[in-house]
């Protein structure tokens, strides 16, 4: 059962961004941002891999194979900096080590809620909404209680608490996004293909690394 929805976003440090306009992927190719972009190795960070998927489909206009030209340009603007974990990205932006970061909504929203000088940008070229889920193990010994737990965590009351207290977007259509987050109707939502993503996961990770290493060597 779908539990929450996790969009990829751009996290911006409002104290460092100055007059640079950031509304999507194309904007972070601005040379003024070179070396100031936080992005983790998609082979080590699931949220970075999701961002890689997002940019391939968004910049390839639905065809991920056509998005690699953008990835090459992004790698040039990373200026040899590739972080080791998801947390390095959002912490790096919140604490002023980087001007912008490619991360996931919940992480950015948590810092926004806590008063950090950050802004959340939903890429104008398109945002993939990835759901996570809650499951009952097959043959569970306490099946009745397991079903009650699913009903509890997916109830409107609990989902509202999750949205407002944990800054995580509800999978329910009748639970609004937390304060400071765009409603889904106001986001340019695009679709990806999970079968293609799964079949190409390691291929895409390896291709990204090859491009990054090649660009960094030059």
C-alpha positions as CSV (number, residue, x, y, z in Angstrom):
1,X,0.0,0.0,0.0
2,X,1.3,3.4,-0.9
3,X,2.4,5.2,2.3
4,X,4.0,8.5,1.3
5,X,5.3,10.3,-1.9
6,X,8.9,11.4,-2.3
7,X,9.6,14.1,-5.0
8,X,13.1,15.0,-6.0
9,X,13.8,18.7,-5.5
10,X,16.5,21.3,-5.6
11,X,17.4,22.8,-2.2
12,X,18.7,26.3,-2.3
13,X,20.6,28.3,0.4
14,X,18.8,31.7,0.3
15,X,21.8,33.4,1.9
16,X,24.2,32.3,-0.8
17,X,22.2,32.2,-4.0
18,X,22.2,36.0,-4.5
19,X,20.4,37.1,-7.7
20,X,20.9,33.7,-9.4
21,X,17.5,32.4,-10.6
22,X,16.9,28.7,-10.0
23,X,13.7,27.2,-11.2
24,X,14.9,23.9,-12.6
25,X,17.7,21.7,-13.9
26,X,18.7,24.1,-16.7
27,X,19.4,26.9,-14.3
28,X,22.0,24.9,-12.3
29,X,24.2,24.8,-15.3
30,X,24.9,28.5,-14.6
31,X,28.7,28.9,-14.4
32,X,28.3,31.0,-11.3
33,X,27.2,27.9,-9.5
34,X,30.2,25.8,-10.6
35,X,31.6,23.9,-7.7
36,X,28.8,25.1,-5.5
37,X,26.4,22.2,-6.2
38,X,25.9,19.4,-3.7
39,X,25.2,16.1,-5.4
40,X,25.9,12.6,-4.0
41,X,27.3,9.6,-5.9
42,X,24.1,7.9,-7.3
43,X,25.9,4.6,-6.7
44,X,25.9,5.3,-3.0
45,X,22.8,7.5,-2.5
46,X,19.3,6.3,-3.4
47,X,18.0,9.9,-3.5
48,X,20.8,10.9,-5.9
49,X,19.9,7.9,-8.1
50,X,16.3,9.0,-8.1
51,X,17.5,12.5,-9.1
52,X,19.5,11.0,-11.9
53,X,16.4,9.2,-13.1
54,X,14.4,12.4,-12.8
55,X,16.9,14.5,-14.8
56,X,17.2,11.8,-17.5
57,X,13.5,11.7,-18.1
58,X,12.9,15.5,-17.6
59,X,15.8,16.6,-19.8
60,X,15.3,13.8,-22.3
61,X,11.7,14.9,-22.6
62,X,10.5,11.4,-21.6
63,X,13.3,9.5,-23.2
64,X,16.0,8.8,-20.6
65,X,18.7,8.0,-23.3
66,X,18.3,11.6,-24.5
67,X,19.0,13.1,-21.1
68,X,22.7,12.2,-21.0
69,X,23.9,15.4,-22.7
70,X,22.4,17.3,-19.8
71,X,24.2,15.0,-17.3
72,X,27.5,15.7,-19.0
73,X,27.0,19.4,-18.6
74,X,25.9,19.0,-15.0
75,X,29.1,17.0,-14.2
76,X,31.2,19.8,-15.6
77,X,29.5,22.2,-13.2
78,X,30.0,19.9,-10.3
79,X,33.7,20.7,-10.7
80,X,35.0,17.4,-9.4
81,X,32.8,17.4,-6.3
82,X,30.7,14.3,-5.7
83,X,29.5,13.6,-2.1
84,X,29.4,10.2,-0.4
85,X,25.9,10.3,1.1
86,X,22.4,11.8,0.9
87,X,22.8,13.6,4.2
88,X,26.0,15.3,3.0
89,X,23.8,17.1,0.4
90,X,21.1,18.6,2.4
91,X,23.3,19.3,5.4
92,X,25.9,20.9,3.1
93,X,23.3,23.3,1.7
94,X,21.6,24.1,5.1
95,X,25.0,24.8,6.7
96,X,26.2,27.0,3.9
97,X,28.9,24.7,2.4
98,X,27.0,24.6,-0.9
99,X,24.7,27.0,-2.6
100,X,22.3,24.4,-4.0
101,X,21.8,20.7,-3.7
102,X,19.9,17.9,-5.5
103,X,18.0,16.1,-2.8
104,X,14.5,14.8,-1.8
105,X,11.6,16.9,-0.5
106,X,11.4,15.6,3.1
107,X,15.0,16.5,3.9
108,X,14.8,20.0,2.5
109,X,11.3,20.5,4.1
110,X,12.6,19.5,7.5
111,X,15.3,22.2,7.4
112,X,12.8,24.7,6.1
113,X,10.5,23.9,9.0
114,X,13.3,24.3,11.5
115,X,14.1,27.8,10.2
116,X,17.2,27.1,8.1
117,X,17.8,29.7,5.2
118,X,16.7,27.3,2.5
119,X,14.1,27.3,-0.3
120,X,12.6,24.3,-2.1
121,X,12.5,24.3,-5.9
122,X,10.4,21.9,-7.9
123,X,12.1,21.5,-11.3
124,X,10.1,23.3,-14.0
125,X,11.2,20.7,-16.5
126,X,9.4,18.0,-14.5
127,X,9.3,16.2,-11.2
128,X,9.0,12.4,-10.8
129,X,6.9,11.5,-7.7
130,X,8.1,8.3,-6.3
131,X,5.9,6.5,-3.7
132,X,7.2,4.4,-0.9
133,X,5.0,1.8,0.7
134,X,4.1,-0.2,3.7
135,X,3.7,-4.0,3.4
136,X,2.5,-7.0,5.3
137,X,4.9,-9.9,5.2
138,X,3.5,-12.9,3.5
139,X,2.3,-15.5,6.1
140,X,2.5,-13.0,8.9
141,X,1.7,-14.6,12.3
142,X,-0.4,-11.7,13.5
143,X,-2.3,-10.9,10.3
144,X,-5.2,-9.2,11.9
145,X,-3.0,-6.8,13.8
146,X,-0.9,-6.2,10.7
147,X,-3.9,-5.2,8.8
148,X,-5.0,-2.8,11.6
149,X,-1.5,-1.3,11.5
150,X,-1.8,-0.7,7.8
151,X,-5.2,0.9,8.4
152,X,-3.7,3.1,11.1
153,X,-0.7,4.4,9.2
154,X,-2.7,5.1,6.1
155,X,-5.6,6.8,8.0
156,X,-6.3,10.4,7.3
157,X,-5.5,11.4,10.9
158,X,-2.1,9.7,10.9
159,X,-1.2,10.8,7.4
160,X,-2.0,14.4,8.4
161,X,0.3,14.1,11.3
162,X,3.0,12.6,9.1
163,X,2.7,15.5,6.7
164,X,2.7,18.3,9.3
165,X,5.1,16.9,11.8
166,X,7.5,14.8,9.7
167,X,7.4,17.0,6.5
168,X,6.6,13.9,4.4
169,X,4.1,14.1,1.6
170,X,1.0,12.0,2.1
171,X,-0.1,9.4,-0.5
172,X,-3.7,10.3,0.3
173,X,-5.5,12.8,-2.0
174,X,-7.5,14.2,1.0
175,X,-4.4,15.2,3.0
176,X,-2.8,18.5,2.0
177,X,0.9,19.1,1.8
178,X,2.6,20.6,4.9
179,X,3.1,24.3,5.1
180,X,5.7,25.6,2.7
181,X,5.3,22.7,0.2
182,X,3.6,23.0,-3.1
183,X,0.5,21.0,-3.8
184,X,0.9,18.3,-6.4
185,X,-1.5,20.2,-8.7
186,X,1.0,23.0,-8.8
187,X,4.0,20.8,-9.7
188,X,4.9,19.8,-13.2
189,X,4.7,16.0,-12.6
190,X,6.2,13.7,-15.2
191,X,6.2,9.9,-15.4
192,X,9.1,7.5,-15.6
193,X,9.2,3.8,-16.4
194,X,10.1,1.6,-13.4
195,X,10.8,-1.4,-15.5
196,X,13.3,0.5,-17.6
197,X,14.8,2.1,-14.5
198,X,15.3,-1.2,-12.8
199,X,16.8,-2.9,-15.9
200,X,19.2,-0.1,-16.4
201,X,20.1,0.9,-12.8
202,X,23.7,-0.4,-12.7
203,X,24.2,0.6,-16.4
204,X,23.2,4.2,-15.6
205,X,25.2,4.4,-12.4
206,X,28.3,3.2,-14.3
207,X,27.6,5.6,-17.1
208,X,27.3,8.5,-14.7
209,X,30.6,7.6,-13.1
210,X,32.3,7.4,-16.4
211,X,31.1,10.8,-17.4
212,X,31.9,12.4,-14.1
213,X,35.4,10.9,-14.0
214,X,36.1,11.9,-17.6
215,X,34.9,15.5,-17.0
216,X,36.9,15.7,-13.8
217,X,40.1,14.4,-15.4
218,X,39.9,17.3,-17.9
